[in-house]
Amino acid sequence: MEKKTVLITGALTGIGKATAFAFAQEGANVIISGRKQEVGDSLAKDLRALGADVLFIRADVRYDDEVNALIESTVKHFGRLDVAVNNAGVEGFVAPFVEQTIENYHSIFDTNVFGVFLSIKHELKIMIPQGSGCIINLSSLAGQKAVPGGAVYCASKHAVEGFTKVAALEAAAANVRVNAIAPGPISTDMFDRFVGTEENKSAFLEMVPLKRVGLPEEIAQTIVFLASDKAPYITGKVIGVDGGMA
């Protein structure tokens, strides 16, 4: 990944942050994006300490003009876009279908679906004329199977997988690969909010064949592999990294 230009949305915490470190350690030029300026500036400083060329660009993926500006600034600074990791996402709240609210629907879909749609659209506008590139979207175990209480979140991640497969077909002739990662339970703040209590976490882990929560770094390693020259024939796939849960 030496000197490849890598953009990561939702890069300030959890999987996104681990992915930023993984690419920086591989010698890539890294663009991190998120909504919190101070957090982004601090993370960029930490990544530069590894010797990486790092740029933080504040952007909210829910807005077309901000996503467009993010991509344009990336290309203006580094000259190209080799890898895009569309990681920005929210989890909403867990509730029976009949208790799901319109507000929760829009909150989840605005980021998880519309945000990914905008990101892929603007990334392909650069990568297709460029004649190369790799896009990796973050789906979820909830994009692979039903999760009671997670109707809206599950639907949002099924949509991400649909975007992934269509984009892969449309961009293949331009040597642009598009894949998705579907993490299972990963040790992040989002997962802790989802399970709520240690009792719930223990019950959840009983459903994981490997009997443990995954690490953000394990997802990051899979993302780096998919983006690398070691995975040139993989496109249109959703790869589960879930301890066997799916």
Secondary structure, DSSP 8 states (H G I E B T S, - for coil): -TT-EEEEES-SSHHHHHHHHHHHHTT-EEEEEES-HHHHHHHHHHHHTTT--EEEEE--TT-HHHHHHHHHHHHHHHS---EEEE----------GGG--HHHHHHHHIIIIIIHHHHHHHHHHHHHHHT-EEEEEE--GGGTS--TT-HHHHHHHHHHHHHHHHHHHHHGGGTEEEEEEEE-SBSSHHHHHHH-SHHHHHHHHTT-TT-S-B-HHHHHHHHHHHHSTT-TT--S-EEEESTT--
